[in-house]
Amino acid sequence: MKQFKFLAMAIFAMVMSIGFVACNSDDDDNNGGVSITSGKKLMSISSEYETINFTYGEDGKLARATSSVNGNSEYINLDWSGNTITLTTHARWDENPCTITLDNGKISKATDGEDTYKVAYSGNNLSQIIGNNINKYTWENGNIVKFQKGSNTYNCTYYTDKPNKHSVFDLDVLGFDDAILAEYGNLLIMAHPTLLGLSNKNLLKSVTDSEGYTLSYTYELDGDGYPIKITETEKKNQYDSGSPEVYTLTWE
C-alpha cells in the first residue's frame, strides 16, 4: 500500500510537470490571449518595383525576410530566444543588430546598442512608441482612429464590413515600424502584427494627414478573408486623380 501510494504520487508529479511545460510552451507564442503564430502565414508581397519573400521556421516564427528590387536583394535574419528577438539586417550598408525585448509576447523595447526605442500599451492596445518621434494612438471600437507622429496628426477610417484577418499595410502607414531600430524591421511586424498587441478590428480604408494628403485602400480577399490584392492610392487633395500602387500577396 505504501509502495502504491509512492508510485501514484510520482505519476501525479510527472503529469503536473508535463502540464507545466506545455503551458510554458503555449505562453511563448501567446500575446495576451492572441497567438503570435496563429492564422495564415504571409509568404510574399509583390508590386511593380519590389518583391518581398517571408521564410518561417518550423515553429511558425519568421526566420528571414528578403526584399528584391531590380535583381538586387537585401534581407533580415531573425533569431528568437525566449523573450528576445535579434534582428540582423544584411544590406549595402553596415548596421548594428537590433535586440527586441518582449513582455507578455509584445514588444516593449528595441535597441541597436546606441539608441533604445520603447513601446507602451493600454491593456493589449498600442498607446505609444517612443523613439525619434513620439507616436500616440487613439482607439475606438477596436480600431486606431487617430494617431500623432511628432507634430503631425493622422485620421483613419475603416471598412466596417471587412474584418482584419492579418494586418499588413496599416502597420507601415500607422508608423508601427518606428518601434524597431532596424532597416526592414517593418517586415517582422508584417509577418507577426500581434507583436505590437491587438491588431485593428477592421481593414483600413484611408489615412489623412494634417496637410490633407490621403492614402486610400481597396482590397481583393481570398475565401478566408485574407487580402490577396491591395490597391493603395495617394491623393494630395480632392482635385488630384491619385496615383495607385497595386500589391499582390500570397498566404500559406
Backbone hydrogen bonds in HBPLUS format (Angstrom, degrees):
<---DONOR---> <-ACCEPTOR-->    atom                        ^
c    i                          cat <-CA-CA->   ^        H-A-AA   ^      H-
h    n   atom  resd res      DA  || num        DHA   H-A  angle D-A-AA Bond
n    s   type  num  typ     dist DA aas  dist angle  dist       angle   num
A0005-LYS N   A0001-MET O   2.99 MM   4  6.23 156.9  2.05 147.8 153.5     1
A0006-PHE N   A0002-LYS O   3.10 MM   4  6.36 154.2  2.17 144.0 150.5     2
A0007-LEU N   A0003-GLN O   2.99 MM   4  6.25 156.9  2.04 149.4 155.7     3
A0008-ALA N   A0004-PHE O   2.90 MM   4  6.14 158.9  1.95 151.0 156.7     4
A0009-MET N   A0005-LYS O   3.04 MM   4  6.24 157.9  2.09 146.6 152.0     5
A0010-ALA N   A0006-PHE O   3.00 MM   4  6.24 148.9  2.10 143.8 152.5     6
A0011-ILE N   A0007-LEU O   2.98 MM   4  6.28 158.8  2.03 152.0 156.9     7
A0012-PHE N   A0008-ALA O   2.94 MM   4  6.17 160.9  1.97 148.6 154.2     8
A0013-ALA N   A0009-MET O   2.95 MM   4  6.14 156.0  2.01 144.6 150.7     9
A0014-MET N   A0010-ALA O   3.01 MM   4  6.26 152.1  2.09 144.9 152.4    10
A0015-VAL N   A0011-ILE O   2.95 MM   4  6.23 160.8  1.99 155.1 159.6    11
A0016-MET N   A0012-PHE O   2.99 MM   4  6.20 162.7  2.02 150.7 155.4    12
A0017-SER N   A0013-ALA O   2.96 MM   4  6.12 147.8  2.07 140.6 149.6    13
A0018-ILE N   A0014-MET O   2.98 MM   4  6.28 156.7  2.04 149.9 155.3    14
A0019-GLY N   A0015-VAL O   2.94 MM   4  6.19 160.5  1.98 149.8 155.5    15
A0020-PHE N   A0016-MET O   2.90 MM   4  6.10 150.9  1.99 143.1 150.9    16
A0021-VAL N   A0017-SER O   3.02 MM   4  6.29 160.2  2.06 150.1 154.5    17
A0022-ALA N   A0018-ILE O   2.94 MM   4  6.17 159.8  1.98 150.9 156.7    18
A0023-CYS N   A0019-GLY O   2.97 MM   4  6.19 155.2  2.03 146.0 152.4    19
A0024-ASN N   A0020-PHE O   3.00 MM   4  6.27 156.8  2.05 147.9 154.1    20
A0025-SER N   A0021-VAL O   2.92 MM   4  6.19 153.6  1.99 148.9 156.3    21
A0026-ASP N   A0022-ALA O   2.99 MM   4  6.29 156.4  2.05 148.7 154.5    22
A0027-ASP N   A0023-CYS O   2.94 MM   4  6.18 155.5  2.00 148.2 155.2    23
A0028-ASP N   A0024-ASN O   3.12 MM   4  6.40 138.3  2.30 142.9 152.7    24
A0028-ASP N   A0025-SER O   3.23 MM   3  5.31 131.0  2.49  95.3 107.5    25
A0029-ASP N   A0026-ASP O   3.10 MM   3  5.59 135.8  2.30 109.2 119.3    26
A0030-ASN N   A0027-ASP O   3.10 MM   3  4.71 159.0  2.15  96.8 103.1    27
A0036-ILE N   A0029-ASP O   2.70 MM   7  5.21 159.3  1.74 146.2 153.6    28
A0031-ASN N   A0034-VAL O   2.62 MM   3  4.63 125.4  1.91 117.0 135.1    29
A0034-VAL N   A0031-ASN O   3.13 MM   3  4.63 153.6  2.20  91.6  99.7    30
A0252-GLU N   A0041-LYS O   2.95 MM 211  5.26 145.2  2.08 141.8 152.4    31
A0043-MET N   A0250-THR O   2.91 MM 207  5.48 166.3  1.93 144.1 146.0    32
A0054-PHE N   A0043-MET O   2.91 MM  11  4.95 163.2  1.94 141.0 139.8    33
A0250-THR N   A0044-SER O   3.08 MM 206  5.28 152.7  2.15 138.6 141.8    34
A0045-ILE N   A0052-ILE O   2.93 MM   7  5.12 148.5  2.03 140.5 148.9    35
A0052-ILE N   A0045-ILE O   2.73 MM   7  5.12 164.0  1.76 158.1 163.6    36
A0046-SER N   A0248-THR O   2.87 MM 202  5.22 151.7  1.95 144.6 153.9    37
A0248-THR N   A0046-SER O   2.84 MM 202  5.22 163.5  1.86 152.2 157.2    38
A0047-SER N   A0050-GLU O   2.80 MM   3  5.33 156.4  1.85 160.3 167.0    39
A0051-THR N   A0068-SER O   3.02 MM  17  5.24 154.1  2.09 144.4 152.6    40
A0068-SER N   A0051-THR O   2.83 MM  17  5.24 161.7  1.87 154.1 160.4    41
A0053-ASN N   A0066-THR O   2.92 MM  13  5.25 154.4  1.99 146.2 153.9    42
A0066-THR N   A0053-ASN O   2.89 MM  13  5.25 158.6  1.93 150.5 157.5    43
A0055-THR N   A0064-ARG O   2.79 MM   9  5.12 163.7  1.81 167.1 163.0    44
A0063-ALA N   A0055-THR O   2.77 MM   8  5.70 171.5  1.77 151.0 153.3    45
A0064-ARG N   A0055-THR O   3.14 MM   9  5.12 159.6  2.18 141.7 141.4    46
A0057-GLY N   A0061-LYS O   2.90 MM   4  5.59 164.6  1.92 156.8 157.7    47
A0060-GLY N   A0057-GLY O   2.94 MM   3  5.35 163.0  1.97 116.8 120.2    48
A0078-LEU N   A0063-ALA O   2.93 MM  15  4.88 156.7  1.99 135.6 134.1    49
A0065-ALA N   A0076-ILE O   3.15 MM  11  5.47 150.7  2.24 142.5 149.5    50
A0076-ILE N   A0065-ALA O   2.93 MM  11  5.47 152.2  2.01 151.4 160.4    51
A0067-SER N   A0074-GLU O   2.75 MM   7  5.38 168.3  1.77 171.7 175.1    52
A0074-GLU N   A0067-SER O   2.93 MM   7  5.38 154.6  1.99 150.4 158.5    53
A0069-VAL N   A0072-ASN O   2.85 MM   3  5.26 160.1  1.89 152.7 153.4    54
A0072-ASN N   A0069-VAL O   2.95 MM   3  5.26 165.0  1.97 119.2 121.9    55
A0075-TYR N   A0090-HIS O   3.07 MM  15  5.28 155.5  2.13 143.2 147.4    56
A0090-HIS N   A0075-TYR O   2.72 MM  15  5.28 168.8  1.73 178.2 174.7    57
A0077-ASN N   A0088-THR O   2.93 MM  11  5.27 155.6  1.99 145.9 153.2    58
A0088-THR N   A0077-ASN O   2.98 MM  11  5.27 165.1  2.01 151.7 156.7    59
A0079-ASP N   A0086-THR O   2.96 MM   7  5.07 150.2  2.05 138.7 148.0    60
A0086-THR N   A0079-ASP O   2.87 MM   7  5.07 163.1  1.90 143.0 148.0    61
A0081-SER N   A0084-THR O   2.83 MM   3  5.27 165.5  1.86 169.1 169.2    62
A0084-THR N   A0081-SER O   2.98 MM   3  5.27 151.3  2.06 122.1 131.1    63
A0102-LEU N   A0083-ASN O   2.78 MM  19  4.95 166.5  1.80 151.8 151.7    64
A0085-ILE N   A0100-ILE O   2.84 MM  15  4.98 159.0  1.89 145.6 152.3    65
A0100-ILE N   A0085-ILE O   2.74 MM  15  4.98 173.4  1.74 159.7 161.4    66
A0087-LEU N   A0098-CYS O   2.81 MM  11  5.07 169.5  1.82 156.4 157.6    67
A0098-CYS N   A0087-LEU O   2.81 MM  11  5.07 169.7  1.82 155.5 155.3    68
A0099-THR N   A0111-THR O   2.82 MM  12  5.37 165.2  1.84 164.8 162.3    69
A0111-THR N   A0099-THR O   2.99 MM  12  5.37 154.8  2.05 140.6 148.2    70
A0101-THR N   A0109-LYS O   2.91 MM   8  5.43 168.0  1.93 155.1 159.2    71
A0108-SER N   A0101-THR O   2.83 MM   7  5.79 173.9  1.83 161.4 161.3    72
A0103-ASP N   A0106-LYS O   2.68 MM   3  5.26 157.9  1.73 152.1 156.9    73
A0106-LYS N   A0103-ASP O   3.17 MM   3  5.26 164.4  2.20 106.6 111.1    74
A0107-ILE N   A0195-LEU O   2.75 MM  88  5.73 162.7  1.77 167.4 164.9    75
A0119-VAL N   A0108-SER O   2.92 MM  11  4.95 156.5  1.97 136.2 132.8    76
A0110-ALA N   A0117-TYR O   2.90 MM   7  5.28 150.6  1.98 145.5 150.9    77
A0117-TYR N   A0110-ALA O   2.81 MM   7  5.28 162.9  1.84 159.5 163.5    78
A0112-ASP N   A0115-ASP O   3.24 MM   3  5.95 150.2  2.34 154.8 163.6    79
A0118-LYS N   A0130-ILE O   3.00 MM  12  5.13 160.1  2.04 140.4 144.7    80
A0130-ILE N   A0118-LYS O   2.77 MM  12  5.13 173.4  1.78 158.6 160.7    81
A0120-ALA N   A0128-GLN O   2.89 MM   8  5.03 167.9  1.90 145.3 148.0    82
A0127-SER N   A0120-ALA O   2.92 MM   7  5.63 171.2  1.92 141.2 140.1    83
A0128-GLN N   A0120-ALA O   3.22 MM   8  5.03 166.0  2.24 127.7 127.0    84
A0122-SER N   A0125-ASN O   2.76 MM   3  5.19 162.2  1.79 156.5 161.8    85
A0125-ASN N   A0122-SER O   3.13 MM   3  5.19 162.4  2.16 122.3 122.6    86
A0198-LEU N   A0124-ASN O   2.85 MM  74  5.71 161.7  1.89 151.2 157.3    87
A0137-TYR N   A0127-SER O   3.00 MM  10  5.02 157.9  2.05 138.6 140.4    88
A0129-ILE N   A0135-ASN O   2.97 MM   6  5.01 145.9  2.09 134.8 143.5    89
A0135-ASN N   A0129-ILE O   2.88 MM   6  5.01 157.2  1.93 150.3 152.9    90
A0131-GLY N   A0133-ASN O   2.83 MM   2  5.12 169.6  1.84 165.1 163.6    91
A0136-LYS N   A0148-GLN O   2.91 MM  12  5.11 150.5  1.99 139.1 148.9    92
A0148-GLN N   A0136-LYS O   2.85 MM  12  5.11 152.0  1.93 143.4 152.9    93
A0138-THR N   A0146-LYS O   2.79 MM   8  5.18 157.9  1.84 171.6 165.6    94
A0145-VAL N   A0138-THR O   2.89 MM   7  5.98 141.3  2.04 151.9 164.3    95
A0140-GLU N   A0143-ASN O   2.79 MM   3  5.44 156.0  1.85 157.1 164.1    96
A0143-ASN N   A0140-GLU O   3.02 MM   3  5.44 161.3  2.05 117.5 123.5    97
A0201-LYS N   A0142-GLY O   2.91 MM  59  5.18 145.1  2.03 132.1 141.0    98
A0156-CYS N   A0145-VAL O   2.90 MM  11  4.77 169.3  1.92 131.3 131.4    99
A0147-PHE N   A0154-TYR O   3.02 MM   7  5.39 154.1  2.09 145.2 152.0   100
A0154-TYR N   A0147-PHE O   2.87 MM   7  5.39 159.6  1.91 162.6 169.3   101
A0149-LYS N   A0152-ASN O   2.89 MM   3  5.31 158.0  1.94 150.1 157.4   102
A0152-ASN N   A0149-LYS O   3.15 MM   3  5.31 158.3  2.20 129.1 126.2   103
A0210-SER N   A0153-THR O   2.96 MM  57  5.36 108.8  2.48 152.2 169.0   104
A0155-ASN N   A0208-THR O   2.89 MM  53  5.31 159.8  1.93 148.7 153.1   105
A0208-THR N   A0155-ASN O   2.91 MM  53  5.31 160.7  1.95 151.0 157.1   106
A0157-THR N   A0206-SER O   2.97 MM  49  5.22 153.8  2.04 141.8 145.9   107
A0205-LYS N   A0157-THR O   2.81 MM  48  5.29 167.6  1.83 137.4 134.4   108
A0206-SER N   A0157-THR O   3.33 MM  49  5.22 157.9  2.38 121.6 121.9   109
A0159-TYR N   A0203-LEU O   2.94 MM  44  5.60 163.1  1.97 162.7 168.3   110
A0162-LYS N   A0159-TYR O   3.12 MM   3  5.33 167.0  2.14 112.4 115.0   111
A0203-LEU N   A0162-LYS O   2.92 MM  41  5.79 155.8  1.98 163.5 166.2   112
A0164-ASN N   A0201-LYS O   2.91 MM  37  5.48 163.8  1.94 130.8 128.5   113
A0172-ASP N   A0169-PHE O   3.07 MM   3  5.50 127.5  2.36 110.0 121.5   114
A0173-VAL N   A0169-PHE O   3.07 MM   4  6.32 173.9  2.07 162.8 163.3   115
A0174-LEU N   A0170-ASP O   2.88 MM   4  5.70 153.1  1.95 140.2 146.4   116
A0176-PHE N   A0171-LEU O   2.87 MM   5  5.15 141.1  2.02 162.4 171.6   117
A0175-GLY N   A0172-ASP O   3.04 MM   3  5.27 160.7  2.08 110.7 114.8   118
A0178-ASP N   A0175-GLY O   3.12 MM   3  5.62 161.1  2.15 112.0 117.9   119
A0179-ALA N   A0176-PHE O   3.04 MM   3  5.91 166.1  2.06 125.2 127.7   120
A0180-ILE N   A0177-ASP O   3.24 MM   3  5.86 172.1  2.25 118.3 120.7   121
A0185-GLY N   A0182-ALA O   3.10 MM   3  5.16 148.1  2.20 126.3 122.5   122
A0187-LEU N   A0184-TYR O   3.08 MM   3  5.63 154.5  2.15 111.8 118.6   123
A0188-LEU N   A0185-GLY O   3.17 MM   3  5.58 136.2  2.37 107.7 117.6   124
A0190-MET N   A0186-ASN O   2.89 MM   4  6.17 148.8  1.99 146.4 155.8   125
A0191-ALA N   A0187-LEU O   3.07 MM   4  6.23 152.1  2.15 140.6 147.0   126
A0192-HIS N   A0188-LEU O   2.92 MM   4  6.12 152.8  1.99 147.0 155.1   127
A0195-LEU N   A0192-HIS O   3.09 MM   3  5.90 165.0  2.12 126.0 128.5   128
A0196-LEU N   A0193-PRO O   3.16 MM   3  6.15 170.7  2.17 124.9 127.3   129
A0197-GLY N   A0194-THR O   3.01 MM   3  4.70 143.7  2.14 111.9 106.6   130
A0217-TYR N   A0205-LYS O   2.86 MM  12  5.11 152.4  1.94 148.9 147.9   131
A0207-VAL N   A0215-LEU O   2.89 MM   8  5.27 145.5  2.01 145.2 155.8   132
A0215-LEU N   A0207-VAL O   2.88 MM   8  5.27 160.2  1.92 151.1 156.1   133
A0209-ASP N   A0213-TYR O   2.92 MM   4  5.53 155.3  1.98 154.4 160.9   134
A0212-GLY N   A0209-ASP O   3.04 MM   3  5.46 166.4  2.06 116.3 120.0   135
A0214-THR N   A0235-LYS O   2.90 MM  21  5.30 167.3  1.92 158.2 162.5   136
A0235-LYS N   A0214-THR O   2.89 MM  21  5.30 158.5  1.94 152.9 160.1   137
A0216-SER N   A0233-THR O   2.82 MM  17  5.13 161.0  1.86 146.1 152.5   138
A0233-THR N   A0216-SER O   2.89 MM  17  5.13 160.9  1.93 146.0 151.8   139
A0218-THR N   A0231-THR O   3.09 MM  13  5.28 149.0  2.19 139.9 149.3   140
A0231-THR N   A0218-THR O   2.99 MM  13  5.28 165.1  2.01 145.8 150.5   141
A0220-GLU N   A0229-LYS O   2.83 MM   9  4.96 145.7  1.95 149.5 152.1   142
A0228-ILE N   A0220-GLU O   2.77 MM   8  5.77 166.0  1.79 159.3 164.0   143
A0229-LYS N   A0220-GLU O   3.24 MM   9  4.96 142.8  2.39 142.5 139.6   144
A0222-ASP N   A0226-TYR O   2.81 MM   4  5.45 154.8  1.87 149.4 156.2   145
A0225-GLY N   A0222-ASP O   2.99 MM   3  5.31 165.8  2.01 115.3 119.4   146
A0249-LEU N   A0228-ILE O   3.00 MM  21  4.60 165.1  2.02 116.0 120.7   147
A0230-ILE N   A0247-TYR O   2.87 MM  17  5.16 159.1  1.92 147.3 154.4   148
A0247-TYR N   A0230-ILE O   2.81 MM  17  5.16 161.3  1.85 152.6 159.1   149
A0232-GLU N   A0245-GLU O   2.84 MM  13  5.17 167.7  1.85 157.0 156.4   150
A0245-GLU N   A0232-GLU O   2.73 MM  13  5.17 144.0  1.86 144.6 157.0   151
A0243-SER N   A0234-GLU O   3.21 MM   9  5.57 147.3  2.32 137.8 145.6   152
A0240-ASP N   A0237-ASN O   3.16 MM   3  5.45 157.5  2.21 109.3 116.2   153
